[in-house]
Amino acid sequence: MEWLTQSQSGYRRASRYLLAMRLSVVGMQLVTLVVTHTVVPRYFTLSALMLCALYAAFSALSYTWFVRRPPTTAWVVGASLVTDLALIAGWLLLTGGYANPLTSLLLLPIAVGIVLLPLRQGIGLTLIGILAYAVQMRWPSSMAGHHHSGDLAQLHLLGMGVAFALTAVILLLVVGALVRQIREQQTQLSRTREARLRDEQVIALGLSAAGVAHRLGTPLNTVALLIEEMRANRPPHSDREDLDLMEQQINLCCDHLQQLSDAAVQVRSARTERIGADRWMARLMESATLLWPSGTIEWRRPFPTTAIAVDATLDQAILNLVDNALSASPDWVAVSVRETGESAVAIVVEDRGSGSDRLDEAGLGNDVVRSEQGLGVGLLLSNATIQRLGGTLKAISTPRGTTMIIELPHAPHGD
């Protein structure tokens, strides 16, 4: 696998725009030579045609180089643009010098360099372009003294208009595309920074949870031993029932801690399970029944059999959303699954509570929520887990209730 730096990746993407600019210049040069050979054949030179062919070869070679071995520094890109200026200036010297209406072609490498290169190199490239034009004026071609003749003057004016229009179009297509690419990169960087900040927050919560889970193991084992000692003393029947309940709750706590440990191992090893949505929902129904035996949850069947990639953390994320829904609407919660197309399935959790304030404050899973019944990190962790597995979390809140929509991608074959 080939690993590229951000600058290398950017230069590789810019290579096709550079190729488009260079081939456009070569095309304009060839058209000019054809017109010159037809209208004023005495001004046509074979050396100008050969230089045009050399420029075409340079365009193809530089594109191949930038794609296969992208440059690591801006100096290489700057050197290639200086070569553009040199080849264009040389061609202009052979076809009329500063009297050639295509002198505006010297602006194209400068415009591209201003977008791709740092400011200092962009200024240097601009000065080289000005120098190239000054050379045309200092050593004018022998053709320059004849451009005032009737037919040639008209051809010159027409060529200036065509050259201006074509240069403007090339600037729009090439420079505009490069600017859009840079804006997309900036947007992607912003999203990456936001995701990194969220991940750092989630990691901090995970470390805290792991530390608490480790410390809880000792007191839970101590309480379990005390219960065994109390049983050995043959307590009354009423006390035995209380001891049974205490033992049941302690075992439940131990199971939760073990699930937390297993989930951490799965996340560390990036292991996912490929399972049908119907089988996964059956597993969630069983867990929900154990957690909320008296909860009024309506599981809307049938469930699709579409395969999705899940892990233990995703189970907990969905259960957290169900828990939030039960807290807001103890009398009714509905859970359904539907296919949303060829690329995703959607799990829908509905309630009849008023959750708009909670969602607005949380920013839909981007911050910790203030909660009177818990620690307030469930929505944050659920959103982070869903996004880590390539899904999205959406919410629709109305006065009649709140609907949480979790979209998950299909599991690729081989997971």
Secondary structure as GFF3:
##gff-version 3
##sequence-region A 1 415
A	DSSP	alpha_helix	6	39	.	.	.	ID=ss1
A	DSSP	three_ten_helix	41	43	.	.	.	ID=ss2
A	DSSP	alpha_helix	46	68	.	.	.	ID=ss3
A	DSSP	alpha_helix	74	94	.	.	.	ID=ss4
A	DSSP	three_ten_helix	97	99	.	.	.	ID=ss5
A	DSSP	three_ten_helix	101	106	.	.	.	ID=ss6
A	DSSP	alpha_helix	107	116	.	.	.	ID=ss7
A	DSSP	alpha_helix	119	138	.	.	.	ID=ss8
A	DSSP	three_ten_helix	144	146	.	.	.	ID=ss9
A	DSSP	alpha_helix	150	170	.	.	.	ID=ss10
A	DSSP	pi_helix	171	175	.	.	.	ID=ss11
A	DSSP	alpha_helix	176	232	.	.	.	ID=ss12
A	DSSP	alpha_helix	237	269	.	.	.	ID=ss13
A	DSSP	beta_strand	273	276	.	.	.	ID=ss14
A	DSSP	alpha_helix	277	291	.	.	.	ID=ss15
A	DSSP	beta_strand	297	300	.	.	.	ID=ss16
A	DSSP	beta_strand	307	310	.	.	.	ID=ss17
A	DSSP	alpha_helix	312	328	.	.	.	ID=ss18
A	DSSP	beta_strand	333	339	.	.	.	ID=ss19
A	DSSP	beta_strand	344	351	.	.	.	ID=ss20
A	DSSP	alpha_helix	356	362	.	.	.	ID=ss21
A	DSSP	alpha_helix	378	388	.	.	.	ID=ss22
A	DSSP	beta_strand	392	398	.	.	.	ID=ss23
A	DSSP	beta_strand	401	409	.	.	.	ID=ss24
###
